[in-house]
Amino acid sequence: MNELEAVDKIIDSFVAAENKRLMAEVERLQANIARLLQLVGARPAVCSGCKANVVWVRYSSGKSAMHNHDGSSHFSTCPFAKDFRHKHGAA
């Protein structure tokens, strides 16, 4: 094995270890988000537009909103969000 191949092997080993560490961190954060959503009373649901798995969260104001499992607003990521917008002034 020449010097370049040895360096490539070291780099590959480092990248693999770092990817494994990062995936474990992502899984840990996803579990934390899931626990947090349970604590705030989120209800699992399926978006009727894009069929994504989401959660409904009820705020202290009484309003509810759909969120993705990463905590982001589903309304901002759903390709069908425009179909669910309320028309202001509509009767």
LINSULKA-V774195 format. One record per residue. N is the residue number from 1. RES is the residue in three letters. PHI is phi in degrees with one decimal (* if undefined). BURIAL is # if it has 16 or more other C-alpha atoms within 10 Angstrom, else .. Layout:
# LINSULKA-V774195
[[N;RES;PHI;BURIAL] [N;RES;PHI;BURIAL]]
This chain:
# LINSULKA-V774195
[[1;MET;*;.] [2;ASN;-85.0;.] [3;GLU;-62.0;.] [4;LEU;-64.8;.] [5;GLU;-65.1;.] [6;ALA;-65.3;.] [7;VAL;-64.7;.] [8;ASP;-58.9;.] [9;LYS;-64.7;.] [10;ILE;-64.1;.] [11;ILE;-63.9;.] [12;ASP;-59.7;.] [13;SER;-64.8;.] [14;PHE;-64.2;.] [15;VAL;-61.5;.] [16;ALA;-61.9;.] [17;ALA;-65.7;.] [18;GLU;-68.0;.] [19;ASN;-61.9;.] [20;LYS;-62.5;.] [21;ARG;-63.8;.] [22;LEU;-66.4;.] [23;MET;-64.8;.] [24;ALA;-64.0;.] [25;GLU;-66.6;.] [26;VAL;-61.6;.] [27;GLU;-61.1;.] [28;ARG;-63.4;.] [29;LEU;-67.2;.] [30;GLN;-63.2;.] [31;ALA;-65.2;.] [32;ASN;-63.7;.] [33;ILE;-64.4;.] [34;ALA;-61.0;#] [35;ARG;-64.6;.] [36;LEU;-62.7;.] [37;LEU;-63.4;#] [38;GLN;-65.2;.] [39;LEU;-64.0;.] [40;VAL;-88.2;.] [41;GLY;81.8;.] [42;ALA;-69.3;#] [43;ARG;-108.0;.] [44;PRO;-64.5;#] [45;ALA;-157.4;.] [46;VAL;-125.1;.] [47;CYS;-64.3;#] [48;SER;-74.1;.] [49;GLY;-86.3;.] [50;CYS;-100.4;.] [51;LYS;68.5;.] [52;ALA;-74.9;.] [53;ASN;-74.3;.] [54;VAL;-136.6;#] [55;VAL;-133.0;#] [56;TRP;-91.9;#] [57;VAL;-119.0;#] [58;ARG;-100.3;.] [59;TYR;-86.8;.] [60;SER;-61.8;.] [61;SER;-74.0;.] [62;GLY;98.1;.] [63;LYS;-77.4;.] [64;SER;-119.1;.] [65;ALA;-146.9;.] [66;MET;-85.7;#] [67;HIS;-131.0;#] [68;ASN;-73.8;#] [69;HIS;-69.0;#] [70;ASP;-88.5;.] [71;GLY;95.6;#] [72;SER;-76.4;.] [73;SER;-65.6;.] [74;HIS;-68.6;#] [75;PHE;-60.2;#] [76;SER;-83.3;.] [77;THR;-116.4;.] [78;CYS;-73.3;#] [79;PRO;-67.3;.] [80;PHE;-105.1;.] [81;ALA;-55.1;.] [82;LYS;-60.7;.] [83;ASP;-72.6;.] [84;PHE;-111.3;.] [85;ARG;-67.5;.] [86;HIS;-77.7;.] [87;LYS;-87.2;.] [88;HIS;-67.7;.] [89;GLY;82.8;.] [90;ALA;-77.1;.] [91;ALA;-101.0;.]]
